């Protein structure tokens, strides 16, 4: 997916309903994007410090020009960006192959 500009959101929205109908938990590992399908998993890497986390898209936004992702406060804390506000991040979609069956442990 490439390099994106990310910001974070938290206290003002905590406990409110997200665009997909969930109750927003500012400490959950989630993010908002303008068009990615709800439930999409993304690996987000802070380009300044190399910290990385996997998040789930559960909301829409950000609604400020020049920003691509709005991260939850919990995600921002994990990535070390709470005090920066806006950062450049590397974004990779995590695709789970639904055709893969777990190996049987019963022989």
Gaussian input, Z-matrix of N, CA and C with variables (Angstrom, degrees):
# hf/3-21g

backbone

0 1
 N
 C     1     B1
 C     2     B2     1     A1
 N     3     B3     2     A2     1     D1
 C     4     B4     3     A3     2     D2
 C     5     B5     4     A4     3     D3
 N     6     B6     5     A5     4     D4
 C     7     B7     6     A6     5     D5
 C     8     B8     7     A7     6     D6
 N     9     B9     8     A8     7     D7
 C    10    B10     9     A9     8     D8
 C    11    B11    10    A10     9     D9
 N    12    B12    11    A11    10    D10
 C    13    B13    12    A12    11    D11
 C    14    B14    13    A13    12    D12
 N    15    B15    14    A14    13    D13
 C    16    B16    15    A15    14    D14
 C    17    B17    16    A16    15    D15
 N    18    B18    17    A17    16    D16
 C    19    B19    18    A18    17    D17
 C    20    B20    19    A19    18    D18
 N    21    B21    20    A20    19    D19
 C    22    B22    21    A21    20    D20
 C    23    B23    22    A22    21    D21
 N    24    B24    23    A23    22    D22
 C    25    B25    24    A24    23    D23
 C    26    B26    25    A25    24    D24
 N    27    B27    26    A26    25    D25
 C    28    B28    27    A27    26    D26
 C    29    B29    28    A28    27    D27
 N    30    B30    29    A29    28    D28
 C    31    B31    30    A30    29    D29
 C    32    B32    31    A31    30    D30
 N    33    B33    32    A32    31    D31
 C    34    B34    33    A33    32    D32
 C    35    B35    34    A34    33    D33
 N    36    B36    35    A35    34    D34
 C    37    B37    36    A36    35    D35
 C    38    B38    37    A37    36    D36
 N    39    B39    38    A38    37    D37
 C    40    B40    39    A39    38    D38
 C    41    B41    40    A40    39    D39
 N    42    B42    41    A41    40    D40
 C    43    B43    42    A42    41    D41
 C    44    B44    43    A43    42    D42
 N    45    B45    44    A44    43    D43
 C    46    B46    45    A45    44    D44
 C    47    B47    46    A46    45    D45
 N    48    B48    47    A47    46    D46
 C    49    B49    48    A48    47    D47
 C    50    B50    49    A49    48    D48
 N    51    B51    50    A50    49    D49
 C    52    B52    51    A51    50    D50
 C    53    B53    52    A52    51    D51
 N    54    B54    53    A53    52    D52
 C    55    B55    54    A54    53    D53
 C    56    B56    55    A55    54    D54
 N    57    B57    56    A56    55    D55
 C    58    B58    57    A57    56    D56
 C    59    B59    58    A58    57    D57
 N    60    B60    59    A59    58    D58
 C    61    B61    60    A60    59    D59
 C    62    B62    61    A61    60    D60
 N    63    B63    62    A62    61    D61
 C    64    B64    63    A63    62    D62
 C    65    B65    64    A64    63    D63
 N    66    B66    65    A65    64    D64
 C    67    B67    66    A66    65    D65
 C    68    B68    67    A67    66    D66
 N    69    B69    68    A68    67    D67
 C    70    B70    69    A69    68    D68
 C    71    B71    70    A70    69    D69
 N    72    B72    71    A71    70    D70
 C    73    B73    72    A72    71    D71
 C    74    B74    73    A73    72    D72
 N    75    B75    74    A74    73    D73
 C    76    B76    75    A75    74    D74
 C    77    B77    76    A76    75    D75
 N    78    B78    77    A77    76    D76
 C    79    B79    78    A78    77    D77
 C    80    B80    79    A79    78    D78
 N    81    B81    80    A80    79    D79
 C    82    B82    81    A81    80    D80
 C    83    B83    82    A82    81    D81
 N    84    B84    83    A83    82    D82
 C    85    B85    84    A84    83    D83
 C    86    B86    85    A85    84    D84
 N    87    B87    86    A86    85    D85
 C    88    B88    87    A87    86    D86
 C    89    B89    88    A88    87    D87
 N    90    B90    89    A89    88    D88
 C    91    B91    90    A90    89    D89
 C    92    B92    91    A91    90    D90
 N    93    B93    92    A92    91    D91
 C    94    B94    93    A93    92    D92
 C    95    B95    94    A94    93    D93
 N    96    B96    95    A95    94    D94
 C    97    B97    96    A96    95    D95
 C    98    B98    97    A97    96    D96
 N    99    B99    98    A98    97    D97
 C   100   B100    99    A99    98    D98
 C   101   B101   100   A100    99    D99
 N   102   B102   101   A101   100   D100
 C   103   B103   102   A102   101   D101
 C   104   B104   103   A103   102   D102
 N   105   B105   104   A104   103   D103
 C   106   B106   105   A105   104   D104
 C   107   B107   106   A106   105   D105
 N   108   B108   107   A107   106   D106
 C   109   B109   108   A108   107   D107
 C   110   B110   109   A109   108   D108
 N   111   B111   110   A110   109   D109
 C   112   B112   111   A111   110   D110
 C   113   B113   112   A112   111   D111
 N   114   B114   113   A113   112   D112
 C   115   B115   114   A114   113   D113
 C   116   B116   115   A115   114   D114
 N   117   B117   116   A116   115   D115
 C   118   B118   117   A117   116   D116
 C   119   B119   118   A118   117   D117
 N   120   B120   119   A119   118   D118
 C   121   B121   120   A120   119   D119
 C   122   B122   121   A121   120   D120
 N   123   B123   122   A122   121   D121
 C   124   B124   123   A123   122   D122
 C   125   B125   124   A124   123   D123
 N   126   B126   125   A125   124   D124
 C   127   B127   126   A126   125   D125
 C   128   B128   127   A127   126   D126
 N   129   B129   128   A128   127   D127
 C   130   B130   129   A129   128   D128
 C   131   B131   130   A130   129   D129
 N   132   B132   131   A131   130   D130
 C   133   B133   132   A132   131   D131
 C   134   B134   133   A133   132   D132
 N   135   B135   134   A134   133   D133
 C   136   B136   135   A135   134   D134
 C   137   B137   136   A136   135   D135
 N   138   B138   137   A137   136   D136
 C   139   B139   138   A138   137   D137
 C   140   B140   139   A139   138   D138
 N   141   B141   140   A140   139   D139
 C   142   B142   141   A141   140   D140
 C   143   B143   142   A142   141   D141
 N   144   B144   143   A143   142   D142
 C   145   B145   144   A144   143   D143
 C   146   B146   145   A145   144   D144
 N   147   B147   146   A146   145   D145
 C   148   B148   147   A147   146   D146
 C   149   B149   148   A148   147   D147
 N   150   B150   149   A149   148   D148
 C   151   B151   150   A150   149   D149
 C   152   B152   151   A151   150   D150
 N   153   B153   152   A152   151   D151
 C   154   B154   153   A153   152   D152
 C   155   B155   154   A154   153   D153
 N   156   B156   155   A155   154   D154
 C   157   B157   156   A156   155   D155
 C   158   B158   157   A157   156   D156
 N   159   B159   158   A158   157   D157
 C   160   B160   159   A159   158   D158
 C   161   B161   160   A160   159   D159
 N   162   B162   161   A161   160   D160
 C   163   B163   162   A162   161   D161
 C   164   B164   163   A163   162   D162
 N   165   B165   164   A164   163   D163
 C   166   B166   165   A165   164   D164
 C   167   B167   166   A166   165   D165
 N   168   B168   167   A167   166   D166
 C   169   B169   168   A168   167   D167
 C   170   B170   169   A169   168   D168
 N   171   B171   170   A170   169   D169
 C   172   B172   171   A171   170   D170
 C   173   B173   172   A172   171   D171
 N   174   B174   173   A173   172   D172
 C   175   B175   174   A174   173   D173
 C   176   B176   175   A175   174   D174
 N   177   B177   176   A176   175   D175
 C   178   B178   177   A177   176   D176
 C   179   B179   178   A178   177   D177
 N   180   B180   179   A179   178   D178
 C   181   B181   180   A180   179   D179
 C   182   B182   181   A181   180   D180
 N   183   B183   182   A182   181   D181
 C   184   B184   183   A183   182   D182
 C   185   B185   184   A184   183   D183
 N   186   B186   185   A185   184   D184
 C   187   B187   186   A186   185   D185
 C   188   B188   187   A187   186   D186
 N   189   B189   188   A188   187   D187
 C   190   B190   189   A189   188   D188
 C   191   B191   190   A190   189   D189
 N   192   B192   191   A191   190   D190
 C   193   B193   192   A192   191   D191
 C   194   B194   193   A193   192   D192
 N   195   B195   194   A194   193   D193
 C   196   B196   195   A195   194   D194
 C   197   B197   196   A196   195   D195
 N   198   B198   197   A197   196   D196
 C   199   B199   198   A198   197   D197
 C   200   B200   199   A199   198   D198
 N   201   B201   200   A200   199   D199
 C   202   B202   201   A201   200   D200
 C   203   B203   202   A202   201   D201
 N   204   B204   203   A203   202   D202
 C   205   B205   204   A204   203   D203
 C   206   B206   205   A205   204   D204
 N   207   B207   206   A206   205   D205
 C   208   B208   207   A207   206   D206
 C   209   B209   208   A208   207   D207
 N   210   B210   209   A209   208   D208
 C   211   B211   210   A210   209   D209
 C   212   B212   211   A211   210   D210
 N   213   B213   212   A212   211   D211
 C   214   B214   213   A213   212   D212
 C   215   B215   214   A214   213   D213
 N   216   B216   215   A215   214   D214
 C   217   B217   216   A216   215   D215
 C   218   B218   217   A217   216   D216
 N   219   B219   218   A218   217   D217
 C   220   B220   219   A219   218   D218
 C   221   B221   220   A220   219   D219
 N   222   B222   221   A221   220   D220
 C   223   B223   222   A222   221   D221
 C   224   B224   223   A223   222   D222
 N   225   B225   224   A224   223   D223
 C   226   B226   225   A225   224   D224
 C   227   B227   226   A226   225   D225
 N   228   B228   227   A227   226   D226
 C   229   B229   228   A228   227   D227
 C   230   B230   229   A229   228   D228
 N   231   B231   230   A230   229   D229
 C   232   B232   231   A231   230   D230
 C   233   B233   232   A232   231   D231
 N   234   B234   233   A233   232   D232
 C   235   B235   234   A234   233   D233
 C   236   B236   235   A235   234   D234
 N   237   B237   236   A236   235   D235
 C   238   B238   237   A237   236   D236
 C   239   B239   238   A238   237   D237
 N   240   B240   239   A239   238   D238
 C   241   B241   240   A240   239   D239
 C   242   B242   241   A241   240   D240
 N   243   B243   242   A242   241   D241
 C   244   B244   243   A243   242   D242
 C   245   B245   244   A244   243   D243
 N   246   B246   245   A245   244   D244
 C   247   B247   246   A246   245   D245
 C   248   B248   247   A247   246   D246
 N   249   B249   248   A248   247   D247
 C   250   B250   249   A249   248   D248
 C   251   B251   250   A250   249   D249
 N   252   B252   251   A251   250   D250
 C   253   B253   252   A252   251   D251
 C   254   B254   253   A253   252   D252
 N   255   B255   254   A254   253   D253
 C   256   B256   255   A255   254   D254
 C   257   B257   256   A256   255   D255
 N   258   B258   257   A257   256   D256
 C   259   B259   258   A258   257   D257
 C   260   B260   259   A259   258   D258
 N   261   B261   260   A260   259   D259
 C   262   B262   261   A261   260   D260
 C   263   B263   262   A262   261   D261
 N   264   B264   263   A263   262   D262
 C   265   B265   264   A264   263   D263
 C   266   B266   265   A265   264   D264
 N   267   B267   266   A266   265   D265
 C   268   B268   267   A267   266   D266
 C   269   B269   268   A268   267   D267
 N   270   B270   269   A269   268   D268
 C   271   B271   270   A270   269   D269
 C   272   B272   271   A271   270   D270
 N   273   B273   272   A272   271   D271
 C   274   B274   273   A273   272   D272
 C   275   B275   274   A274   273   D273
 N   276   B276   275   A275   274   D274
 C   277   B277   276   A276   275   D275
 C   278   B278   277   A277   276   D276
 N   279   B279   278   A278   277   D277
 C   280   B280   279   A279   278   D278
 C   281   B281   280   A280   279   D279
 N   282   B282   281   A281   280   D280
 C   283   B283   282   A282   281   D281
 C   284   B284   283   A283   282   D282
 N   285   B285   284   A284   283   D283
 C   286   B286   285   A285   284   D284
 C   287   B287   286   A286   285   D285
 N   288   B288   287   A287   286   D286
 C   289   B289   288   A288   287   D287
 C   290   B290   289   A289   288   D288
 N   291   B291   290   A290   289   D289
 C   292   B292   291   A291   290   D290
 C   293   B293   292   A292   291   D291
 N   294   B294   293   A293   292   D292
 C   295   B295   294   A294   293   D293
 C   296   B296   295   A295   294   D294
 N   297   B297   296   A296   295   D295
 C   298   B298   297   A297   296   D296
 C   299   B299   298   A298   297   D297
 N   300   B300   299   A299   298   D298
 C   301   B301   300   A300   299   D299
 C   302   B302   301   A301   300   D300
 N   303   B303   302   A302   301   D301
 C   304   B304   303   A303   302   D302
 C   305   B305   304   A304   303   D303
 N   306   B306   305   A305   304   D304
 C   307   B307   306   A306   305   D305
 C   308   B308   307   A307   306   D306
 N   309   B309   308   A308   307   D307
 C   310   B310   309   A309   308   D308
 C   311   B311   310   A310   309   D309
 N   312   B312   311   A311   310   D310
 C   313   B313   312   A312   311   D311
 C   314   B314   313   A313   312   D312
 N   315   B315   314   A314   313   D313
 C   316   B316   315   A315   314   D314
 C   317   B317   316   A316   315   D315
 N   318   B318   317   A317   316   D316
 C   319   B319   318   A318   317   D317
 C   320   B320   319   A319   318   D318

   B1=1.4362
   B2=1.5193
   B3=1.3386
   B4=1.4475
   B5=1.5136
   B6=1.3348
   B7=1.4583
   B8=1.5297
   B9=1.3292
   B10=1.4619
   B11=1.5215
   B12=1.3236
   B13=1.4560
   B14=1.5223
   B15=1.3246
   B16=1.4625
   B17=1.5222
   B18=1.3217
   B19=1.4594
   B20=1.5244
   B21=1.3273
   B22=1.4635
   B23=1.5210
   B24=1.3367
   B25=1.4625
   B26=1.5147
   B27=1.3300
   B28=1.4531
   B29=1.5027
   B30=1.3479
   B31=1.4591
   B32=1.5283
   B33=1.2947
   B34=1.4667
   B35=1.5279
   B36=1.3356
   B37=1.4639
   B38=1.5254
   B39=1.3329
   B40=1.4659
   B41=1.5291
   B42=1.3399
   B43=1.4571
   B44=1.5173
   B45=1.3291
   B46=1.4640
   B47=1.5274
   B48=1.3018
   B49=1.4632
   B50=1.5301
   B51=1.3426
   B52=1.4615
   B53=1.5244
   B54=1.3226
   B55=1.4649
   B56=1.5243
   B57=1.3367
   B58=1.4704
   B59=1.5292
   B60=1.3341
   B61=1.4596
   B62=1.5173
   B63=1.3326
   B64=1.4644
   B65=1.5268
   B66=1.3113
   B67=1.4620
   B68=1.5229
   B69=1.3388
   B70=1.4617
   B71=1.5242
   B72=1.3217
   B73=1.4598
   B74=1.5180
   B75=1.3152
   B76=1.4629
   B77=1.5270
   B78=1.3327
   B79=1.4574
   B80=1.5318
   B81=1.3202
   B82=1.4682
   B83=1.5261
   B84=1.3137
   B85=1.4658
   B86=1.5246
   B87=1.3417
   B88=1.4562
   B89=1.5198
   B90=1.3407
   B91=1.4602
   B92=1.5196
   B93=1.3225
   B94=1.4576
   B95=1.5241
   B96=1.3328
   B97=1.4597
   B98=1.5167
   B99=1.3274
   B100=1.4616
   B101=1.5208
   B102=1.3402
   B103=1.4693
   B104=1.5246
   B105=1.3174
   B106=1.4658
   B107=1.5221
   B108=1.3273
   B109=1.4698
   B110=1.5305
   B111=1.3361
   B112=1.4584
   B113=1.5188
   B114=1.3200
   B115=1.4557
   B116=1.5163
   B117=1.3371
   B118=1.4631
   B119=1.5248
   B120=1.3289
   B121=1.4651
   B122=1.5206
   B123=1.3172
   B124=1.4590
   B125=1.5150
   B126=1.3309
   B127=1.4591
   B128=1.5180
   B129=1.3262
   B130=1.4586
   B131=1.5205
   B132=1.3440
   B133=1.4624
   B134=1.5201
   B135=1.3231
   B136=1.4557
   B137=1.5279
   B138=1.3186
   B139=1.4662
   B140=1.5235
   B141=1.3218
   B142=1.4691
   B143=1.5204
   B144=1.3548
   B145=1.4688
   B146=1.5297
   B147=1.3289
   B148=1.4630
   B149=1.5182
   B150=1.3460
   B151=1.4662
   B152=1.5239
   B153=1.3480
   B154=1.4581
   B155=1.5250
   B156=1.3312
   B157=1.4637
   B158=1.5270
   B159=1.3273
   B160=1.4668
   B161=1.5229
   B162=1.3341
   B163=1.4653
   B164=1.5254
   B165=1.3279
   B166=1.4654
   B167=1.5283
   B168=1.3299
   B169=1.4646
   B170=1.5271
   B171=1.3462
   B172=1.4670
   B173=1.5273
   B174=1.3433
   B175=1.4598
   B176=1.5283
   B177=1.3177
   B178=1.4607
   B179=1.5203
   B180=1.3117
   B181=1.4578
   B182=1.5173
   B183=1.2847
   B184=1.4555
   B185=1.5350
   B186=1.2996
   B187=1.4578
   B188=1.5205
   B189=1.3247
   B190=1.4612
   B191=1.5207
   B192=1.3344
   B193=1.4641
   B194=1.5227
   B195=1.3247
   B196=1.4518
   B197=1.5147
   B198=1.3161
   B199=1.4666
   B200=1.5242
   B201=1.3344
   B202=1.4612
   B203=1.5200
   B204=1.3154
   B205=1.4658
   B206=1.5207
   B207=1.3214
   B208=1.4587
   B209=1.5203
   B210=1.3091
   B211=1.4580
   B212=1.5235
   B213=1.3186
   B214=1.4645
   B215=1.5297
   B216=1.3258
   B217=1.4657
   B218=1.5253
   B219=1.3382
   B220=1.4633
   B221=1.5178
   B222=1.3314
   B223=1.4641
   B224=1.5236
   B225=1.3310
   B226=1.4655
   B227=1.5259
   B228=1.3298
   B229=1.4687
   B230=1.5220
   B231=1.3361
   B232=1.4659
   B233=1.5268
   B234=1.3295
   B235=1.4647
   B236=1.5283
   B237=1.3261
   B238=1.4620
   B239=1.5153
   B240=1.3458
   B241=1.4664
   B242=1.5290
   B243=1.3307
   B244=1.4689
   B245=1.5259
   B246=1.3064
   B247=1.4617
   B248=1.5236
   B249=1.3150
   B250=1.4584
   B251=1.5254
   B252=1.3126
   B253=1.4599
   B254=1.5150
   B255=1.3212
   B256=1.4673
   B257=1.5216
   B258=1.3293
   B259=1.4689
   B260=1.5240
   B261=1.3130
   B262=1.4634
   B263=1.5190
   B264=1.3246
   B265=1.4569
   B266=1.5202
   B267=1.3250
   B268=1.4602
   B269=1.5215
   B270=1.3310
   B271=1.4588
   B272=1.5229
   B273=1.3309
   B274=1.4624
   B275=1.5213
   B276=1.3402
   B277=1.4602
   B278=1.5208
   B279=1.3125
   B280=1.4579
   B281=1.5246
   B282=1.3237
   B283=1.4616
   B284=1.5158
   B285=1.3108
   B286=1.4588
   B287=1.5165
   B288=1.3094
   B289=1.4606
   B290=1.5191
   B291=1.3234
   B292=1.4657
   B293=1.5263
   B294=1.3353
   B295=1.4634
   B296=1.5226
   B297=1.3263
   B298=1.4583
   B299=1.5227
   B300=1.3045
   B301=1.4572
   B302=1.5237
   B303=1.3261
   B304=1.4662
   B305=1.5230
   B306=1.2949
   B307=1.4648
   B308=1.5195
   B309=1.2954
   B310=1.4589
   B311=1.5186
   B312=1.3212
   B313=1.4667
   B314=1.5224
   B315=1.3287
   B316=1.4662
   B317=1.5232
   B318=1.3052
   B319=1.4674
   B320=1.4904
   A1=110.89
   A2=116.83
   A3=119.12
   A4=115.60
   A5=113.91
   A6=122.15
   A7=108.41
   A8=115.47
   A9=120.89
   A10=109.93
   A11=115.21
   A12=122.08
   A13=108.06
   A14=115.71
   A15=120.77
   A16=111.05
   A17=114.21
   A18=122.60
   A19=106.18
   A20=117.40
   A21=118.88
   A22=110.34
   A23=114.69
   A24=120.91
   A25=109.21
   A26=116.45
   A27=117.93
   A28=115.97
   A29=117.33
   A30=122.04
   A31=115.51
   A32=118.12
   A33=120.69
   A34=112.82
   A35=116.61
   A36=121.38
   A37=113.28
   A38=116.95
   A39=121.29
   A40=110.49
   A41=116.03
   A42=121.41
   A43=114.91
   A44=117.23
   A45=120.80
   A46=109.66
   A47=116.80
   A48=122.11
   A49=110.17
   A50=116.40
   A51=121.51
   A52=109.53
   A53=116.00
   A54=121.42
   A55=112.71
   A56=117.95
   A57=119.11
   A58=112.13
   A59=117.41
   A60=121.18
   A61=115.62
   A62=118.11
   A63=121.40
   A64=110.18
   A65=115.73
   A66=120.27
   A67=106.93
   A68=116.31
   A69=120.80
   A70=110.86
   A71=114.96
   A72=122.96
   A73=106.25
   A74=116.98
   A75=120.55
   A76=113.64
   A77=118.13
   A78=120.11
   A79=112.98
   A80=117.86
   A81=121.11
   A82=109.65
   A83=116.34
   A84=121.34
   A85=108.75
   A86=114.21
   A87=121.53
   A88=110.06
   A89=114.87
   A90=120.74
   A91=109.78
   A92=114.51
   A93=122.03
   A94=109.01
   A95=115.66
   A96=122.63
   A97=107.34
   A98=116.45
   A99=120.02
   A100=113.81
   A101=118.24
   A102=118.12
   A103=116.43
   A104=119.71
   A105=119.49
   A106=110.05
   A107=117.78
   A108=120.10
   A109=111.59
   A110=115.38
   A111=119.77
   A112=108.96
   A113=116.20
   A114=121.30
   A115=113.89
   A116=117.71
   A117=120.61
   A118=109.22
   A119=115.99
   A120=121.43
   A121=109.07
   A122=116.04
   A123=121.80
   A124=110.24
   A125=115.67
   A126=120.03
   A127=105.99
   A128=116.05
   A129=122.94
   A130=107.89
   A131=116.58
   A132=121.44
   A133=109.47
   A134=116.49
   A135=122.68
   A136=107.36
   A137=117.05
   A138=120.59
   A139=112.57
   A140=118.70
   A141=121.16
   A142=113.15
   A143=116.87
   A144=118.22
   A145=114.17
   A146=118.06
   A147=121.59
   A148=115.17
   A149=118.28
   A150=120.09
   A151=109.43
   A152=114.55
   A153=119.81
   A154=110.62
   A155=116.36
   A156=122.14
   A157=108.59
   A158=115.80
   A159=120.92
   A160=108.13
   A161=115.84
   A162=121.98
   A163=109.93
   A164=114.40
   A165=121.45
   A166=108.58
   A167=116.46
   A168=120.99
   A169=108.97
   A170=116.02
   A171=119.99
   A172=112.96
   A173=116.70
   A174=119.37
   A175=109.62
   A176=116.22
   A177=122.81
   A178=109.69
   A179=115.07
   A180=122.46
   A181=107.98
   A182=119.36
   A183=126.95
   A184=111.34
   A185=116.08
   A186=121.36
   A187=112.10
   A188=115.18
   A189=122.18
   A190=107.19
   A191=116.68
   A192=121.09
   A193=111.12
   A194=115.07
   A195=121.22
   A196=114.52
   A197=117.82
   A198=121.12
   A199=109.23
   A200=115.22
   A201=121.09
   A202=113.50
   A203=117.10
   A204=122.43
   A205=110.10
   A206=115.86
   A207=122.28
   A208=106.12
   A209=117.06
   A210=122.32
   A211=110.15
   A212=116.74
   A213=120.00
   A214=108.95
   A215=116.03
   A216=120.49
   A217=110.67
   A218=117.26
   A219=120.93
   A220=112.34
   A221=115.96
   A222=120.43
   A223=109.89
   A224=116.53
   A225=120.83
   A226=111.16
   A227=116.48
   A228=120.50
   A229=110.51
   A230=116.53
   A231=120.98
   A232=111.25
   A233=116.70
   A234=121.21
   A235=112.89
   A236=117.23
   A237=120.58
   A238=113.63
   A239=117.63
   A240=119.80
   A241=113.71
   A242=117.99
   A243=119.64
   A244=112.56
   A245=117.75
   A246=120.68
   A247=113.08
   A248=117.74
   A249=120.90
   A250=111.82
   A251=117.17
   A252=120.34
   A253=114.07
   A254=116.99
   A255=122.10
   A256=108.21
   A257=116.08
   A258=120.61
   A259=110.43
   A260=114.86
   A261=121.71
   A262=106.60
   A263=115.59
   A264=121.37
   A265=110.01
   A266=114.68
   A267=121.05
   A268=106.46
   A269=116.70
   A270=121.58
   A271=109.68
   A272=115.17
   A273=121.76
   A274=108.13
   A275=116.41
   A276=119.63
   A277=109.33
   A278=116.34
   A279=122.70
   A280=106.99
   A281=116.27
   A282=120.96
   A283=108.29
   A284=115.60
   A285=121.06
   A286=107.22
   A287=116.01
   A288=121.67
   A289=109.26
   A290=116.55
   A291=120.51
   A292=112.39
   A293=117.54
   A294=120.68
   A295=112.02
   A296=116.67
   A297=120.93
   A298=109.85
   A299=116.24
   A300=122.07
   A301=108.52
   A302=117.94
   A303=119.00
   A304=110.55
   A305=115.37
   A306=119.80
   A307=109.46
   A308=116.60
   A309=121.13
   A310=109.69
   A311=115.23
   A312=119.15
   A313=110.73
   A314=116.19
   A315=120.67
   A316=108.54
   A317=116.85
   A318=119.77
   A319=111.59
   D1=-33.80
   D2=173.08
   D3=106.74
   D4=-158.92
   D5=-177.92
   D6=-94.64
   D7=132.89
   D8=-179.74
   D9=-133.32
   D10=162.39
   D11=174.31
   D12=-98.59
   D13=127.11
   D14=-177.00
   D15=-123.31
   D16=145.48
   D17=171.07
   D18=-125.13
   D19=-177.49
   D20=177.53
   D21=-136.58
   D22=156.92
   D23=178.28
   D24=-138.55
   D25=151.51
   D26=-174.70
   D27=-156.53
   D28=-98.45
   D29=-166.13
   D30=-51.53
   D31=-41.67
   D32=-176.86
   D33=-65.15
   D34=-25.27
   D35=-176.71
   D36=-105.24
   D37=-8.60
   D38=-176.94
   D39=-57.38
   D40=128.65
   D41=179.38
   D42=87.54
   D43=-6.48
   D44=178.79
   D45=-89.32
   D46=167.32
   D47=-178.13
   D48=-83.13
   D49=130.98
   D50=176.31
   D51=-81.43
   D52=172.99
   D53=-179.04
   D54=-61.99
   D55=-25.00
   D56=179.05
   D57=-94.16
   D58=4.64
   D59=175.29
   D60=96.52
   D61=-3.56
   D62=177.56
   D63=-77.80
   D64=158.68
   D65=170.34
   D66=-83.33
   D67=125.55
   D68=-176.75
   D69=-69.62
   D70=126.77
   D71=174.45
   D72=-114.37
   D73=110.00
   D74=-174.87
   D75=-61.76
   D76=-19.61
   D77=-179.21
   D78=-96.41
   D79=-3.74
   D80=177.15
   D81=-72.73
   D82=158.50
   D83=-179.60
   D84=-90.58
   D85=79.37
   D86=-176.31
   D87=-133.66
   D88=171.62
   D89=179.01
   D90=-154.18
   D91=162.02
   D92=175.84
   D93=-113.72
   D94=141.56
   D95=176.13
   D96=-141.97
   D97=151.61
   D98=-175.70
   D99=-67.18
   D100=-32.08
   D101=-172.19
   D102=-139.30
   D103=-13.02
   D104=-179.89
   D105=-62.17
   D106=143.12
   D107=179.59
   D108=-60.36
   D109=143.53
   D110=174.50
   D111=-58.37
   D112=140.02
   D113=-178.88
   D114=93.93
   D115=-12.19
   D116=177.71
   D117=-58.70
   D118=134.09
   D119=176.99
   D120=-99.07
   D121=133.22
   D122=179.58
   D123=-128.22
   D124=138.66
   D125=168.77
   D126=-93.41
   D127=121.29
   D128=-178.72
   D129=-110.05
   D130=127.51
   D131=179.16
   D132=-121.76
   D133=125.00
   D134=175.37
   D135=-71.59
   D136=118.52
   D137=-177.08
   D138=-70.36
   D139=-20.32
   D140=-178.88
   D141=-79.08
   D142=-34.45
   D143=-175.38
   D144=-126.23
   D145=-3.55
   D146=177.57
   D147=79.91
   D148=-1.96
   D149=179.28
   D150=-68.20
   D151=143.19
   D152=-173.80
   D153=-139.07
   D154=150.18
   D155=179.84
   D156=-153.25
   D157=155.25
   D158=174.53
   D159=-102.50
   D160=130.28
   D161=-179.57
   D162=-125.51
   D163=164.84
   D164=178.52
   D165=-117.43
   D166=134.81
   D167=176.87
   D168=-75.83
   D169=122.31
   D170=179.41
   D171=-136.62
   D172=8.74
   D173=-176.76
   D174=-151.28
   D175=170.62
   D176=177.24
   D177=-108.17
   D178=149.61
   D179=-179.28
   D180=135.57
   D181=-174.11
   D182=-4.98
   D183=-74.79
   D184=160.49
   D185=-177.98
   D186=-109.21
   D187=32.52
   D188=176.18
   D189=-120.51
   D190=127.92
   D191=-179.14
   D192=-54.01
   D193=140.38
   D194=177.22
   D195=88.81
   D196=-4.02
   D197=178.12
   D198=-111.65
   D199=139.04
   D200=-176.14
   D201=-106.16
   D202=-31.93
   D203=-177.16
   D204=-134.58
   D205=143.91
   D206=167.93
   D207=-113.70
   D208=118.45
   D209=-178.23
   D210=-95.74
   D211=149.32
   D212=173.56
   D213=-66.26
   D214=161.12
   D215=177.82
   D216=-59.81
   D217=-39.86
   D218=178.68
   D219=-61.47
   D220=-40.44
   D221=177.32
   D222=-66.26
   D223=-45.35
   D224=179.79
   D225=-60.36
   D226=-40.73
   D227=178.79
   D228=-63.20
   D229=-46.03
   D230=-179.84
   D231=-60.89
   D232=-38.19
   D233=-179.00
   D234=-82.16
   D235=-6.18
   D236=178.99
   D237=74.69
   D238=35.55
   D239=-177.07
   D240=-120.03
   D241=10.70
   D242=-178.00
   D243=-55.27
   D244=-38.47
   D245=-175.63
   D246=-92.17
   D247=-3.76
   D248=179.77
   D249=-93.82
   D250=-34.75
   D251=178.64
   D252=85.79
   D253=-62.83
   D254=-179.21
   D255=-126.35
   D256=131.65
   D257=-179.38
   D258=-141.82
   D259=161.36
   D260=172.41
   D261=-93.23
   D262=133.03
   D263=-178.33
   D264=-131.96
   D265=152.72
   D266=172.12
   D267=-91.36
   D268=132.84
   D269=-176.39
   D270=-123.60
   D271=126.89
   D272=176.68
   D273=-128.55
   D274=133.00
   D275=176.74
   D276=-77.74
   D277=136.86
   D278=176.33
   D279=-97.17
   D280=117.20
   D281=-179.66
   D282=-106.86
   D283=123.87
   D284=177.70
   D285=-99.78
   D286=121.23
   D287=-177.93
   D288=-77.28
   D289=108.27
   D290=-178.07
   D291=-73.85
   D292=-10.71
   D293=178.52
   D294=-80.04
   D295=-16.07
   D296=-177.57
   D297=-77.81
   D298=128.09
   D299=178.01
   D300=-103.73
   D301=139.60
   D302=177.44
   D303=-64.94
   D304=146.67
   D305=178.42
   D306=-66.54
   D307=137.81
   D308=179.69
   D309=-75.39
   D310=136.21
   D311=176.68
   D312=-102.77
   D313=0.03
   D314=177.96
   D315=-101.26
   D316=114.13
   D317=-178.58
   D318=-105.59

